[in-house]
Amino acid sequence: MSSHASTADAAKTSPPRAVWPGLLLATSGAIAFSGKAIIVKLAYRHGVDAVTLIMYRMLFALPMFLLLAWWAGRGKPALTTRDKLAALGLGFTGYYLASFLDFAGLAYISASLERLILYLNPTLVLAMGLLMFKRRVTQRQLIALAVSYCGVLLVFGHEVTLVGSHVALGAALVFGSAVSYAVYLVYSGEEVRRLGALRLTGLATTVACVLCIVQFLVLRPMSALEVAPEVIWLSVLNATVCTFAPVLMVMMAIERIGATMAAQTGMVGPMSTILMGVLILGEPFTVWVAAGTLLVLAGIWLLAKWR
């Protein structure tokens, strides 16, 4: 009895686990993820197309995700046929199709608008839950959705007046990317419980890497491999700093502070993209972009608060 009491006393007096390492990991992961759009826009300045650019990114990322899948699967049961099919389907929607549509859309719109559209993901997951699983949506959640979409429409309308009608094509492609990734999020829950987040991420991204490489081999001649040296180094940076490293940082952040706090910390992503777009790409920062960003962030914050 006394040993139980002393254990309880020790638990009460032990200091709480520090939150700042998890917050730092989540913030760093969000900023690193947001840098992907900047790198893609820089690479497009050297005359490369989306098919070739995403192939190089996935080519350099493939060994790291293969290693992640192996490491996370050590001592675990062998993959069943169902697990393999799930990894194929989730890899196609969540990482191959979402990434390709995103890269293609960035050829037509600014990095700021791209990040705002992708940040609508929680609203798309909510909408899919309503349509596919008949989940109830409250009036407050609808208000949060309306606020977010008003922000994107505000920036979209402003960009159309500045750049031209092809912004609509780029926005549609990036929105398709967000929908594709939302499908991944909706259907990956059960597989995450079965395989673990790191193992599933390693398997799904490995599938996506192979698909992007095969896509290049089918659609482009081998001579398309000859690109500017800057494209190679930007692709290496994209694969490591903006793809593989953020995956690990966000996963480690979730382990330390939970998914909810990690997601809320990720709201720094759009702001960092806009800042890097202004400083690195020379994109204009107008009152319209600022207002749209605030609306999107406010809508996502309200959605997280009222769920």
VEXMI-897860 format. One record per residue: residue in one letter; x, y, z negated of N, C-alpha, C in turn. Coordinates in pm, whole numbers, plus 50000, padded with zeros to 5 digits. Layout:
N
AXYZXYZXYZ ...
//
This chain:
307
M500834988050000500005000050000500875012650000 S501935012349917502815023949907503565026250037 S503925015250107504635016950234503745023650338 H502415019850338501495026350431501345041150399 A501315044250269501165058150228502375066450268 S503565060550247504775067950282504875070050433 T504415060050511504425061550656503485072650699 A502305073050636501335083550668501875097350633 D502545098150514503125110950473504205115550571 A505015105850616506085109250710505515114250842 A504375107950885503755112151010503225126350998 K502695129550877502145142950858503245153650857 T504375149950797505435159850781506365160650902 S506305150550994507195150751110506815162251202 P507785169151258507485180751341506805176551470 P505885184751524505235181351650506245181451765 R505935173251865506825172351980506845185652056 A508015190152092508145202952161507405202452295 V506675213152325505905213952448506725219952562 W507705228452527508395236152631509125227552735 P509695215552700510325207852809509305203552914 G508105199552871507065195752968506605207453051 L506445219052987506045231053061507105235053163 L508365233753123509465237153215509485227753335 L509255214853310509225205053419508055207853513 A506875210653456505695213253538505865225953621 T506425236353560506655248953632507675247053743 S508765240253712509815237953812509275229553927 G508475219353895507895210953999506965218754090 A506135227554031505205235554110505955245054203 I507005251354152507785260754234508505253254346 A509065241554313509775233654415508815228954524 F507625224254484506625220354583506265232054674 S506085243854616505665255354694506745259954792 G507995256454765509075260254855509055252954987 K508285242154995508205234455119507715242855235 A506695251055211506145259355319507185269355369 I507995274655278509025284355317510055277655407 I510475265755369511485258455447510955255155585 V509695250855593509095247555722509055259855813 K508645271255757508585283555837509975287655885 L510995285855801512365289055842512825279755954 A512465266955945512885257356048512215260356181 Y510965264756179510265267956304510955279156381 R511735287256314512455298056382513555292856474 H513875279856460514935273856541514375265056652 G513085266956685512515260456803512145245956787 V512025240856666511665226856644510145225856634 D509585214156671508135212256660507795204156536 A506485203056507506035196656383506385181856379 V506265174856492506545160356494507995157556460 T508905165356518510325163356493510705167756352 L510145178856308510505184256177510065174956064 I508845169656071508375160955965509095147555969 M509525143356089510315131056098511625132356022 Y512315143556040513585145555970513375146355819 R512315153255777512035153955633511835139955574 M511015131755641510705118455589511885108755605 L512705110855707513875102455726514835103955608 F515045116255564515945118655452515295114955318 A513975115355311513295111955186513115096855168 L513105089455278512805075055272513675067255174 P515015068555177515825060755083515475063654937 M515165076154905514865079754766513535073754720 F512535073554808511245067954769511285052654767 L512105046654854512315032154845512925028554710 L513915036454668514545034154539513555036154425 L512695046254436511695048754333510715037054323 A510245031954438509305020754437509945008454373 W511235005954406511924994454347512104996254197 W512555008054156512825010654015511545009753931 A510465015653981509205015653906508555001853904 G508934993153999508334979854006509134969053935 R510264972753872511074962753802510294956253689 G510324942853685509644935553579508134935553590 K507584941353697506124941653716505704930053805 P504414926353800503924915653888504104919254035 A504254908954118504414911254262503154917654319 L503304924854426502164931554489501224921354551 T499934923054528498934914554591498614920354729 T497854912554807497424917554939496614930354924 R495784930754820494984942754795495874954754766 D496914952654685497834963654652498534968854777 K498934959754864499634963754987498704971855079 L497454967155092496494974355176496174988155117 A496074988654983495815001554916496965011154939 A498195006154927499375014654949499415019755093 L499035011255188498995015455328497955026455350 G496745024255296495675034055315495975047255246 L496445046455122496735058655046497955065855103 G498935058255151500105064455214499725071755341 F498765066055416498325072555541497605085655512 T496645085255418495835097255393496575107555308 G497205102955199497745112155101499055118455138 Y499865111555218501205116755245501515118255393 Y501065108755477501355110155620500425120555685 L499115118055683498185127055752498175140855687 A498165141255554498155154155485499405162155517 S500565155655520501815162655548501865167455693 F501455158855786501545162655927500615174455959 L499375173955910498435184955934498945197955871 D499565196755755500115208455688501245214655770 F502165206255817503285211055898502775217556027 A501785211256090501245216656214500555230056190 G499825231156080499125243656050500045255156020 L501195252255961502145262855926502745269656048 A502585263756165503065270256287502195282256324 Y500995283356262500045293656302499675303556192 I499915299956065499485308755956500665311455862 S500465321155775501525324655680501635314155570 A502775313955504502965304755392502015308055277 S501685320755261500785324755153499395318955173 L498845320255292497515314855321497515299655312 E498585293455360498695278755352498605273955209 R499315280455118499335276054979497975278154914 L497295288954948495975291554891494965280954937 I495035277155064494125266855115494395253555046 L495665249755035495995236954969495585236954823 Y495545248854763495205249654621493715247754596 L492945246154705491525243054690491275228354660 N492345220554646492215206154625491235202154516 P491305208154396490345204154291488895206254332 T488625216654411487255218954455486815208154555 L487735203554638487415193054734487175179654665 V487975176754562487765164554484486395164854418 L486005176454366484695177954304483585175754407 A483735181454527482735179954632482625165354677 M483755158454687483725144354727483055135754621 G483285139254494482605132054387481105133354398 L480635145154439479205147454457478655139654576 L479375140154689478875133854812479005118654810 M480135113554760480405099254768479875091454648 F479975097454531479625090254409478435096254335 K477795106254398476595112554340476845118154200 R478055122954177478355128754047477685142354034 R477235145453915476515157753891477475169653892 V477065180353957477835192753961477015203653892 T477625210453797476905220453722476915233953795 Q476045242853750475985256153810477305263653788 R477915261653671479195268253644480265263653742 Q480285250553772481275245353866481045251154006 L479795252854045479505258854175479985273354179 I479845280454069480345294254063481855294454080 A482555285054011484015284354022484435281454166 L483695272454233483995269354373483805281754460 A482725288854438482435300754520483525311254503 V484005313054381485055322854355486325319154433 S486725306454427487945301954496487835303854647 Y486715299754705486575300554850486465314954898 C485885323654816485865337854851487285343354861 G488165338854771489565343254776490255339054903 V490055326354945490675321555069490105328855189 L488785330855192488165337855304488665352255314 L488915358355201489425372055200490785372855268 V491695363955230493035363855290492945359455436 F492095349655465491935344855602491455356055694 G490415363355651489895374255732490925384955758 H491715388155656492755398155672493835393455769 E494185380555762495245375455850494785374555994 V493505371656016492965371256152493105384956218 T492835395556144492935409056200494375412756232 L495325406956156496735410356177497385401956286 V497115388956285497855379556371497075375556494 G495775372856481494985368656596494145356456567 S493405352056668492415341456650493035327756625 H494325325656665494915312456643495125309456494 V494925319556409494955317156265493875307156225 A492745307556297491655298156267492105283756287 L492885281156393493395267656417494325263456305 G495245272256267496175268856159495475266456028 A494475274955996493725273155871492945260155873 A492385256455990491635243956001492555231855980 L493765232556036494715221556020495115219955874 V495415231055807495825230355667494655226055579 F493455230555611492285226155535492075211155553 G492305206155676492265191655698493285184455614 S494455190455597495485184855509494985183955366 A494325194555320493805194655183492725184055165 V491865182255266490825172055259491445158155255 S492465155855338493125142855342493755139455207 Y494395149455145495015146955015493965145154906 A492835151954919491745150154823491195135854830 V491125130154952490705116154966491675107054891 Y492955109954904493975102354830493735103154679 L493475115154629493285116954485492045109554437 V490965109854516489715103454476489865088354467 Y490575082554563490655067954570491895061954505 S492815070354459494045064854402493935061554254 G492855066154189492745064454044492885050053998 E492155041054062492185026954020493555020754046 E494155024154160495475018554190496545024054097 V496405036554053497345042053955497275033953826 R496075030253786495935022053664496525008153683 R496435002853805496934989353831498454989053846 L498994998653922500414998153958501265008153881 G500655018553826501415029353765501645040553866 A501715052853816501795064353905503085064453987 L504225061653923505505062253994505605051454100 R505165039254067505255028354164504355031054284 L503125035554259502215038454368502735049954454 T503285060254389503845071554465505005066854553 G505875058454497507005053354575506545045154695 L505545036554673505045028054782504325036254889 A503435045354844502635053154939503515062555022 T504485068954957505345078055031506295070455124 T506675058455088507475050155177506695047055304 V505415043655288504545041255403504485053655492 A504305065255429504205077755505505505080755579 C506635078355514507925080755580508055072255706 V507705059555696507795050555811506855055155922 L505635059155886504665063655986505165076156059 C505785085355988506295097656051507445094656146 I508285085056109509405081256196508885074156321 V507915065056303507325057956417506595067856509 Q505905077456451505205087556530506175095056621 F507335098556568508345105456649508825096556763 L509095083856733509605074556835508595072356946 V507305073156914506255071157014506015083857096 L506045095457033505635107857098506785115857158 R508015113557114509135121857159510265113157215 P511005118257313512185111157361513315112357259 M514295103557269515405103757173516205116757184 S516115123257298516835135957314516295146757221 A515065144857171514465154657079515165154556943 L516015144556920516785144156795517795155456787 E518155161056903519145171856906518465184956867 V518705189056746518125201556695519255210156639 A518935222356607519925231356549520395225956414 P521685227856381522195223056252521395228356134 E520855240456148520065246256039518825237756010 V518245231656113517055223156094517415210956011 I518595205256034519025193455958519185197055810 W519875207855783520105211555643518815215755574 L517945222555645516655226155588515815213655560 S515915203655646515165191155625515705183455505 V517035183555488517625177055369517135184155243 L517115197255246516635205055132515155202255105 N514385201355211512955198455198512715184655138 A513495174755184513305161055138513695159354991 T514725166454949515225164554812514575174154713 V514815187154733514385197254636512875199554639 C512255198654758510835202054770509915190054788 T510465177854789509615165954803509875156054691 F511085150454685511345139854587511455145254445 A512255155754426512455161054291511165165754226 P510275173154296509035177354231508135165854188 V508135155054268507325143354230507755138154093 L509055136854074509565132053945509295142153834 M509495154953862509305165153758507855165853712 V506915165253806505505165953768505105153453690 M505575141653733505255129353660505815129853518 M507035134553502507615135553368506895146053284 A506425156753349505665166953278504345161353228 I503665153353309502395147253268502595138153148 E503705130953146503995122353031504165130352903 R504665142552914504985150452795503835159552749 I503105165352844502075175152805500685171652855 G500545160552929499245156652978498925162453115 A497975156053184497655160053321496975173753326 T496125176753226495395189353228496325201353218 M497215201153120498135212353102499115213253219 A499535201553271500445201753386499765207953508 A498475204853528497745210553641497575225653625 Q497275230053503497105244253480498425251853498 T499525245653455500835251753476501155252853624 G500655243253703500885243353847500275255153919 M499455263153847498875275153908499935285353945 V501165283253897502255292153935502645290054082 G502225278554140502605275154276502255285554381 P500975289554391500645299754492501395312854474 M501585316954348502285329454323503745328454369 S504375317154342505775315654383505895314954535 T504925308554602504945308154748504845322154807 I503915330054754503725343654804504995351954781 L505585350554663506795358054632507935354054725 M508125340954747509185336454837508885340354981 G507605340355018507235344555153507595358955179 V507395367455078507725381655091509235383755095 L509955377155002511395379454988512215372455096 I511825360355135512635352355227512155353555371 L510835352955390510285353155526509915367155573 G509835376655479509425390055518507935391355544 E507125382055489505675382955506505135394855429 P504115401555480503575413355411502805409355285 F502965417055181502175415155059501235426955046 T499975424455077498965434955078498005433254961 V497145443154944496135442454839495155431054867 W494975427754996494075416755033494645403354987 V495935401355008496585388954963496545387954812 A496815399054744496795399054597495405395854544 A494375402254602493005399954556492565385554585 G492895380454704492535366754738493205356654647 T494465358954617495195349954528494575349754389 L494245361454337493635362254204492285355054202 L491515356154309490225349354314490395334154317 V491335329354397491575314954404492015309554269 L492975316254207493475311754078492385312553972 A491565323053977490485324353880489475313153897 G489145309854020488195299154046488695285653997 I489965282554022490525269753978490615269453825 W490945280753764491005281453617489625279253557 L488595285353615487235283453565486785269153583 L487165263053697486795249153721487415239853618 A488695242053586489365233953485488745236253346 K488335248553319487785251953187486395246153168 W485575246053273484165242053260483905227353289 R484905219953337484685205853369484435198053243 
//
